[in-house]
């Protein structure tokens, strides 16, 4: 017979915030790709267009503005996890300048991509939670 509160003790020993952080970090590349996909289409996280290039010669087109020239900005896109939430950040030196010009929403996930992110991390969280249960 199992001791009383057996499962309660197991569940209380698992830090769900750590499980969530680990799941997000494990799936960082997939989540980051969602932001890159938006930018590639010339959209920020609110679905707003990033506009047109001032000079056609800059990219050989007027639009979409995709914020990709050498790729450093795209390479730096990654989630940063905190206790209550995560946010998309960028380690590129141009990030502050780009967010000043185009707005902070260039690193936000659209509502659709928030739902996609949930679908990406849910199985990972289940697996991590299950592994933690077996360790207890």
N, CA and C atoms as an extended XYZ file, in Angstrom:
408
Properties=species:S:1:pos:R:3:atomname:S:1:resname:S:1:resid:I:1 pbc="F F F"
N         0.841       -1.183        0.000 N   UNK     1
C         0.000        0.000        0.000 CA  UNK     1
C         0.887        1.247        0.000 C   UNK     1
N         0.478        2.225       -0.799 N   UNK     2
C         1.235        3.482       -0.868 CA  UNK     2
C         0.988        4.329        0.375 C   UNK     2
N         2.018        5.019        0.829 N   UNK     3
C         1.815        5.914        1.972 CA  UNK     3
C         0.862        7.056        1.599 C   UNK     3
N         0.163        7.554        2.583 N   UNK     4
C        -0.726        8.687        2.376 CA  UNK     4
C         0.100        9.870        1.867 C   UNK     4
N        -0.452       10.642        0.978 N   UNK     5
C         0.197       11.816        0.390 CA  UNK     5
C         1.394       11.462       -0.492 C   UNK     5
N         1.485       10.220       -0.920 N   UNK     6
C         2.617        9.784       -1.735 CA  UNK     6
C         2.766       10.654       -2.986 C   UNK     6
N         1.692       10.777       -3.767 N   UNK     7
C         1.769       11.550       -5.002 CA  UNK     7
C         1.863       13.043       -4.733 C   UNK     7
N         1.231       13.492       -3.682 N   UNK     8
C         1.324       14.908       -3.328 CA  UNK     8
C         2.774       15.288       -3.082 C   UNK     8
N         3.503       14.454       -2.354 N   UNK     9
C         4.917       14.737       -2.084 CA  UNK     9
C         5.735       14.754       -3.376 C   UNK     9
N         5.437       13.843       -4.278 N   UNK    10
C         6.158       13.797       -5.559 CA  UNK    10
C         5.884       15.070       -6.354 C   UNK    10
N         4.600       15.430       -6.470 N   UNK    11
C         4.250       16.611       -7.257 CA  UNK    11
C         4.803       17.888       -6.632 C   UNK    11
N         4.783       17.984       -5.336 N   UNK    12
C         5.306       19.179       -4.670 CA  UNK    12
C         6.816       19.290       -4.809 C   UNK    12
N         7.489       18.179       -5.023 N   UNK    13
C         8.947       18.193       -5.169 CA  UNK    13
C         9.384       18.655       -6.557 C   UNK    13
N         8.460       18.675       -7.486 N   UNK    14
C         8.788       19.079       -8.861 CA  UNK    14
C         8.487       20.559       -9.024 C   UNK    14
N         9.471       21.305       -9.437 N   UNK    15
C         9.310       22.744       -9.674 CA  UNK    15
C         8.832       22.951      -11.112 C   UNK    15
N         7.548       23.272      -11.277 N   UNK    16
C         6.983       23.428      -12.615 CA  UNK    16
C         7.611       24.588      -13.382 C   UNK    16
N         8.060       25.603      -12.661 N   UNK    17
C         8.736       26.716      -13.337 CA  UNK    17
C        10.025       26.229      -13.986 C   UNK    17
N        10.751       25.367      -13.291 N   UNK    18
C        11.980       24.809      -13.868 CA  UNK    18
C        11.671       23.909      -15.055 C   UNK    18
N        10.593       23.157      -14.970 N   UNK    19
C        10.181       22.304      -16.088 CA  UNK    19
C         9.862       23.176      -17.296 C   UNK    19
N         9.116       24.268      -17.078 N   UNK    20
C         8.767       25.166      -18.173 CA  UNK    20
C        10.018       25.799      -18.767 C   UNK    20
N        10.908       26.303      -17.920 N   UNK    21
C        12.145       26.930      -18.411 CA  UNK    21
C        12.959       25.943      -19.236 C   UNK    21
N        13.091       24.735      -18.742 N   UNK    22
C        13.860       23.713      -19.472 CA  UNK    22
C        13.222       23.397      -20.815 C   UNK    22
N        11.912       23.281      -20.835 N   UNK    23
C        11.209       22.994      -22.093 CA  UNK    23
C        11.442       24.111      -23.106 C   UNK    23
N        11.330       25.349      -22.661 N   UNK    24
C        11.553       26.494      -23.558 CA  UNK    24
C        12.993       26.504      -24.045 C   UNK    24
N        13.938       26.295      -23.139 N   UNK    25
C        15.348       26.285      -23.539 CA  UNK    25
C        15.652       25.130      -24.486 C   UNK    25
N        15.043       23.982      -24.252 N   UNK    26
C        15.256       22.832      -25.136 CA  UNK    26
C        14.686       23.065      -26.530 C   UNK    26
N        13.657       23.870      -26.614 N   UNK    27
C        12.998       24.145      -27.901 CA  UNK    27
C        13.295       25.567      -28.409 C   UNK    27
N        14.361       26.170      -27.911 N   UNK    28
C        14.704       27.559      -28.254 CA  UNK    28
C        14.849       27.774      -29.756 C   UNK    28
N        15.482       26.851      -30.443 N   UNK    29
C        15.684       27.018      -31.886 CA  UNK    29
C        14.352       27.058      -32.630 C   UNK    29
N        13.424       26.188      -32.244 N   UNK    30
C        12.116       26.159      -32.908 CA  UNK    30
C        11.315       27.427      -32.606 C   UNK    30
N        11.374       27.886      -31.367 N   UNK    31
C        10.645       29.096      -30.986 CA  UNK    31
C        11.256       30.313      -31.676 C   UNK    31
N        12.576       30.378      -31.712 N   UNK    32
C        13.257       31.488      -32.377 CA  UNK    32
C        12.921       31.539      -33.858 C   UNK    32
N        12.787       30.365      -34.469 N   UNK    33
C        12.446       30.310      -35.895 CA  UNK    33
C        11.097       30.964      -36.179 C   UNK    33
N        10.180       30.902      -35.237 N   UNK    34
C         8.874       31.536      -35.431 CA  UNK    34
C         9.020       33.048      -35.587 C   UNK    34
N         9.880       33.656      -34.777 N   UNK    35
C        10.121       35.101      -34.902 CA  UNK    35
C        10.809       35.392      -36.230 C   UNK    35
N        11.780       34.582      -36.594 N   UNK    36
C        12.493       34.767      -37.863 CA  UNK    36
C        11.537       34.647      -39.042 C   UNK    36
N        10.595       33.712      -38.972 N   UNK    37
C         9.607       33.549      -40.040 CA  UNK    37
C         8.758       34.814      -40.196 C   UNK    37
N         8.341       35.392      -39.071 N   UNK    38
C         7.562       36.641      -39.113 CA  UNK    38
C         8.361       37.748      -39.784 C   UNK    38
N         9.607       37.900      -39.326 N   UNK    39
C        10.459       38.953      -39.867 CA  UNK    39
C        10.718       38.737      -41.345 C   UNK    39
N        10.900       37.499      -41.740 N   UNK    40
C        11.135       37.189      -43.149 CA  UNK    40
C         9.959       37.657      -44.014 C   UNK    40
N         8.764       37.632      -43.433 N   UNK    41
C         7.571       38.110      -44.137 CA  UNK    41
C         7.411       39.625      -44.019 C   UNK    41
N         8.296       40.272      -43.241 N   UNK    42
C         8.217       41.721      -43.082 CA  UNK    42
C         7.214       42.160      -42.039 C   UNK    42
N         6.935       41.293      -41.051 N   UNK    43
C         5.932       41.589      -40.036 CA  UNK    43
C         6.538       41.543      -38.640 C   UNK    43
N         5.993       42.376      -37.740 N   UNK    44
C         6.371       42.271      -36.333 CA  UNK    44
C         5.369       41.351      -35.634 C   UNK    44
N         5.505       41.197      -34.334 N   UNK    45
C         4.644       40.303      -33.582 CA  UNK    45
C         3.191       40.726      -33.521 C   UNK    45
N         2.913       41.977      -33.844 N   UNK    46
C         1.528       42.466      -33.879 CA  UNK    46
C         0.910       42.327      -35.267 C   UNK    46
N         1.679       41.779      -36.203 N   UNK    47
C         1.189       41.651      -37.575 CA  UNK    47
C         1.363       42.908      -38.385 C   UNK    47
N         2.061       43.892      -37.824 N   UNK    48
C         2.274       45.173      -38.504 CA  UNK    48
C         3.450       45.052      -39.476 C   UNK    48
N         3.276       45.620      -40.648 N   UNK    49
C         4.328       45.617      -41.654 CA  UNK    49
C         5.508       46.474      -41.193 C   UNK    49
N         6.710       46.006      -41.497 N   UNK    50
C         7.909       46.795      -41.180 CA  UNK    50
C         8.177       47.844      -42.246 C   UNK    50
N         7.307       47.933      -43.244 N   UNK    51
C         7.392       48.997      -44.242 CA  UNK    51
C         8.202       48.613      -45.462 C   UNK    51
N         8.759       49.649      -46.090 N   UNK    52
C         9.557       49.474      -47.297 CA  UNK    52
C        10.962       50.008      -47.060 C   UNK    52
N        11.893       49.515      -47.870 N   UNK    53
C        13.251       50.044      -47.812 CA  UNK    53
C        13.271       51.444      -48.410 C   UNK    53
N        14.122       52.302      -47.878 N   UNK    54
C        14.244       53.679      -48.368 CA  UNK    54
C        14.861       53.702      -49.767 C   UNK    54
N        15.738       52.722      -50.038 N   UNK    55
C        16.374       52.639      -51.352 CA  UNK    55
C        16.199       51.227      -51.902 C   UNK    55
N        15.781       51.142      -53.130 N   UNK    56
C        15.589       49.851      -53.791 CA  UNK    56
C        16.894       49.056      -53.835 C   UNK    56
N        18.004       49.751      -54.023 N   UNK    57
C        19.309       49.116      -54.172 CA  UNK    57
C        19.772       48.397      -52.908 C   UNK    57
N        19.208       48.752      -51.768 N   UNK    58
C        19.651       48.170      -50.509 CA  UNK    58
C        19.503       46.652      -50.514 C   UNK    58
N        18.360       46.159      -50.951 N   UNK    59
C        18.117       44.717      -50.998 CA  UNK    59
C        17.629       44.249      -52.379 C   UNK    59
N        17.575       45.177      -53.336 N   UNK    60
C        17.085       44.815      -54.665 CA  UNK    60
C        15.576       44.663      -54.697 C   UNK    60
N        14.913       45.266      -53.740 N   UNK    61
C        13.449       45.253      -53.670 CA  UNK    61
C        13.011       46.357      -52.707 C   UNK    61
N        11.756       46.689      -52.773 N   UNK    62
C        11.213       47.685      -51.843 CA  UNK    62
C        10.737       47.038      -50.548 C   UNK    62
N        10.173       45.841      -50.679 N   UNK    63
C         9.642       45.170      -49.499 CA  UNK    63
C         9.654       43.669      -49.739 C   UNK    63
N         9.531       42.864      -48.722 N   UNK    64
C         9.355       43.266      -47.331 CA  UNK    64
C        10.689       43.612      -46.665 C   UNK    64
N        10.603       44.497      -45.701 N   UNK    65
C        11.748       44.763      -44.839 CA  UNK    65
C        11.842       43.565      -43.905 C   UNK    65
N        12.933       42.820      -44.012 N   UNK    66
C        13.045       41.582      -43.233 CA  UNK    66
C        14.121       41.625      -42.151 C   UNK    66
N        14.829       42.732      -42.053 N   UNK    67
C        15.883       42.927      -41.050 CA  UNK    67
C        16.998       41.888      -41.161 C   UNK    67
N        17.175       41.352      -42.367 N   UNK    68
C        18.233       40.371      -42.601 CA  UNK    68
C        19.174       40.935      -43.652 C   UNK    68
N        20.413       41.145      -43.273 N   UNK    69
C        21.422       41.551      -44.241 CA  UNK    69
C        22.586       40.563      -44.171 C   UNK    69
N        23.266       40.541      -43.057 N   UNK    70
C        24.377       39.603      -42.874 CA  UNK    70
C        23.971       38.394      -42.019 C   UNK    70
N        22.833       38.468      -41.341 N   UNK    71
C        22.325       37.352      -40.566 CA  UNK    71
C        22.613       37.411      -39.079 C   UNK    71
N        23.374       38.392      -38.617 N   UNK    72
C        23.730       38.451      -37.198 CA  UNK    72
C        22.522       38.705      -36.303 C   UNK    72
N        21.607       39.544      -36.742 N   UNK    73
C        20.405       39.810      -35.952 CA  UNK    73
C        19.583       38.531      -35.813 C   UNK    73
N        19.394       37.811      -36.898 N   UNK    74
C        18.634       36.559      -36.865 CA  UNK    74
C        19.320       35.528      -35.973 C   UNK    74
N        20.639       35.431      -36.060 N   UNK    75
C        21.387       34.459      -35.244 CA  UNK    75
C        21.236       34.738      -33.755 C   UNK    75
N        21.051       36.005      -33.388 N   UNK    76
C        20.974       36.375      -31.977 CA  UNK    76
C        19.603       36.219      -31.342 C   UNK    76
N        18.592       35.898      -32.126 N   UNK    77
C        17.231       35.771      -31.588 CA  UNK    77
C        17.121       34.502      -30.753 C   UNK    77
N        16.652       34.669      -29.502 N   UNK    78
C        16.507       33.524      -28.598 CA  UNK    78
C        15.562       33.884      -27.457 C   UNK    78
N        14.904       32.877      -26.879 N   UNK    79
C        14.064       33.154      -25.711 CA  UNK    79
C        14.910       33.317      -24.445 C   UNK    79
N        14.490       34.236      -23.604 N   UNK    80
C        15.084       34.400      -22.270 CA  UNK    80
C        13.989       34.022      -21.280 C   UNK    80
N        14.294       33.090      -20.382 N   UNK    81
C        13.288       32.592      -19.449 CA  UNK    81
C        13.440       33.238      -18.082 C   UNK    81
N        12.293       33.483      -17.465 N   UNK    82
C        12.212       34.042      -16.121 CA  UNK    82
C        11.232       33.174      -15.328 C   UNK    82
N        11.034       33.464      -14.053 N   UNK    83
C        10.144       32.638      -13.234 CA  UNK    83
C         8.701       32.633      -13.733 C   UNK    83
N         8.194       33.757      -14.158 N   UNK    84
C         6.779       33.855      -14.510 CA  UNK    84
C         6.509       33.912      -16.013 C   UNK    84
N         7.548       34.083      -16.832 N   UNK    85
C         7.331       34.278      -18.264 CA  UNK    85
C         8.635       34.074      -19.025 C   UNK    85
N         8.530       34.162      -20.334 N   UNK    86
C         9.722       34.239      -21.165 CA  UNK    86
C         9.484       35.310      -22.206 C   UNK    86
N        10.575       35.841      -22.723 N   UNK    87
C        10.480       36.827      -23.783 CA  UNK    87
C        11.567       36.548      -24.806 C   UNK    87
N        11.318       37.007      -26.008 N   UNK    88
C        12.309       36.847      -27.053 CA  UNK    88
C        13.281       38.024      -26.959 C   UNK    88
N        14.553       37.697      -27.068 N   UNK    89
C        15.613       38.694      -26.985 CA  UNK    89
C        16.538       38.518      -28.182 C   UNK    89
N        17.515       39.403      -28.277 N   UNK    90
C        18.496       39.295      -29.339 CA  UNK    90
C        19.836       39.796      -28.831 C   UNK    90
N        20.875       39.072      -29.135 N   UNK    91
C        22.209       39.415      -28.645 CA  UNK    91
C        23.017       40.261      -29.622 C   UNK    91
N        22.469       40.557      -30.787 N   UNK    92
C        23.202       41.329      -31.788 CA  UNK    92
C        23.371       42.779      -31.346 C   UNK    92
N        24.488       43.372      -31.699 N   UNK    93
C        24.784       44.757      -31.303 CA  UNK    93
C        23.814       45.759      -31.930 C   UNK    93
N        23.150       45.395      -33.017 N   UNK    94
C        22.215       46.306      -33.690 CA  UNK    94
C        20.801       46.266      -33.115 C   UNK    94
N        20.556       45.395      -32.169 N   UNK    95
C        19.197       45.185      -31.669 CA  UNK    95
C        18.566       46.456      -31.142 C   UNK    95
N        19.277       47.209      -30.322 N   UNK    96
C        18.707       48.438      -29.758 CA  UNK    96
C        18.334       49.417      -30.860 C   UNK    96
N        19.186       49.552      -31.841 N   UNK    97
C        18.908       50.452      -32.960 CA  UNK    97
C        17.686       49.971      -33.747 C   UNK    97
N        17.603       48.666      -33.995 N   UNK    98
C        16.477       48.122      -34.757 CA  UNK    98
C        15.161       48.249      -34.001 C   UNK    98
N        15.180       48.015      -32.675 N   UNK    99
C        13.936       48.170      -31.916 CA  UNK    99
C        13.533       49.633      -31.813 C   UNK    99
N        14.490       50.538      -31.828 N   UNK   100
C        14.161       51.973      -31.842 CA  UNK   100
C        13.486       52.333      -33.161 C   UNK   100
N        14.009       51.835      -34.270 N   UNK   101
C        13.454       52.144      -35.595 CA  UNK   101
C        12.139       51.432      -35.868 C   UNK   101
N        12.054       50.157      -35.510 N   UNK   102
C        10.914       49.334      -35.912 CA  UNK   102
C         9.987       48.941      -34.769 C   UNK   102
N        10.379       49.214      -33.526 N   UNK   103
C         9.548       48.901      -32.373 CA  UNK   103
C         9.950       47.601      -31.697 C   UNK   103
N         9.622       47.503      -30.417 N   UNK   104
C         9.952       46.305      -29.634 CA  UNK   104
C         9.244       45.059      -30.152 C   UNK   104
N         8.149       45.237      -30.867 N   UNK   105
C         7.360       44.094      -31.332 CA  UNK   105
C         8.070       43.276      -32.402 C   UNK   105
N         9.225       43.736      -32.881 N   UNK   106
C         9.945       42.914      -33.867 CA  UNK   106
C        10.405       41.600      -33.255 C   UNK   106
N        10.515       41.551      -31.928 N   UNK   107
C        10.921       40.316      -31.249 CA  UNK   107
C         9.749       39.599      -30.576 C   UNK   107
N         8.542       40.116      -30.738 N   UNK   108
C         7.365       39.478      -30.150 CA  UNK   108
C         6.860       38.363      -31.050 C   UNK   108
N         6.244       37.377      -30.433 N   UNK   109
C         5.567       36.324      -31.175 CA  UNK   109
C         4.138       36.777      -31.475 C   UNK   109
N         3.675       36.516      -32.684 N   UNK   110
C         2.281       36.813      -33.021 CA  UNK   110
C         1.379       35.904      -32.193 C   UNK   110
N         0.093       36.230      -32.143 N   UNK   111
C        -0.855       35.377      -31.414 CA  UNK   111
C        -0.823       33.951      -31.953 C   UNK   111
N        -0.752       33.817      -33.268 N   UNK   112
C        -0.683       32.486      -33.888 CA  UNK   112
C         0.579       31.751      -33.433 C   UNK   112
N         1.683       32.469      -33.377 N   UNK   113
C         2.942       31.830      -32.981 CA  UNK   113
C         3.011       31.566      -31.476 C   UNK   113
N         2.255       32.295      -30.691 N   UNK   114
C         2.148       31.961      -29.264 CA  UNK   114
C         1.476       30.595      -29.139 C   UNK   114
N         0.423       30.395      -29.910 N   UNK   115
C        -0.264       29.095      -29.889 CA  UNK   115
C         0.651       27.990      -30.400 C   UNK   115
N         1.418       28.273      -31.432 N   UNK   116
C         2.372       27.295      -31.955 CA  UNK   116
C         3.428       26.976      -30.902 C   UNK   116
N         3.876       27.989      -30.173 N   UNK   117
C         4.869       27.787      -29.112 CA  UNK   117
C         4.314       26.869      -28.029 C   UNK   117
N         3.060       27.075      -27.662 N   UNK   118
C         2.431       26.179      -26.684 CA  UNK   118
C         2.462       24.736      -27.180 C   UNK   118
N         2.146       24.565      -28.464 N   UNK   119
C         2.132       23.216      -29.040 CA  UNK   119
C         3.539       22.621      -29.095 C   UNK   119
N         4.543       23.459      -29.261 N   UNK   120
C         5.931       22.992      -29.310 CA  UNK   120
C         6.416       22.567      -27.927 C   UNK   120
N         6.102       23.373      -26.902 N   UNK   121
C         6.674       23.082      -25.581 CA  UNK   121
C         5.838       22.103      -24.753 C   UNK   121
N         4.563       21.928      -25.073 N   UNK   122
C         3.714       21.030      -24.267 CA  UNK   122
C         4.253       19.604      -24.208 C   UNK   122
N         4.588       18.979      -25.341 N   UNK   123
C         5.119       17.605      -25.243 CA  UNK   123
C         6.455       17.560      -24.494 C   UNK   123
N         7.262       18.576      -24.675 N   UNK   124
C         8.552       18.637      -23.977 CA  UNK   124
C         8.336       18.758      -22.473 C   UNK   124
N         7.363       19.578      -22.072 N   UNK   125
C         7.059       19.719      -20.649 CA  UNK   125
C         6.544       18.406      -20.072 C   UNK   125
N         5.688       17.713      -20.824 N   UNK   126
C         5.182       16.416      -20.357 CA  UNK   126
C         6.331       15.435      -20.140 C   UNK   126
N         7.247       15.390      -21.100 N   UNK   127
C         8.375       14.469      -20.986 CA  UNK   127
C         9.267       14.837      -19.794 C   UNK   127
N         9.566       16.117      -19.642 N   UNK   128
C        10.402       16.552      -18.526 CA  UNK   128
C         9.721       16.287      -17.185 C   UNK   128
N         8.418       16.549      -17.117 N   UNK   129
C         7.666       16.304      -15.885 CA  UNK   129
C         7.680       14.818      -15.542 C   UNK   129
N         7.454       13.985      -16.548 N   UNK   130
C         7.466       12.534      -16.333 CA  UNK   130
C         8.836       12.076      -15.839 C   UNK   130
N         9.885       12.592      -16.455 N   UNK   131
C        11.242       12.232      -16.020 CA  UNK   131
C        11.482       12.651      -14.574 C   UNK   131
N        10.996       13.827      -14.203 N   UNK   132
C        11.149       14.304      -12.821 CA  UNK   132
C        10.355       13.422      -11.851 C   UNK   132
N         9.179       12.981      -12.260 N   UNK   133
C         8.384       12.097      -11.402 CA  UNK   133
C         9.135       10.800      -11.105 C   UNK   133
N         9.792       10.273      -12.122 N   UNK   134
C        10.518        9.006      -11.955 CA  UNK   134
C        11.759        9.173      -11.070 C   UNK   134
N        12.285       10.391      -10.995 N   UNK   135
C        13.465       10.640      -10.160 CA  UNK   135
C        13.114       10.779       -8.690 C   UNK   135
N        11.872       11.102       -8.430 N   UNK   136
C        11.447       11.344       -7.037 CA  UNK   136
C        11.322       10.057       -6.267 C   UNK   136
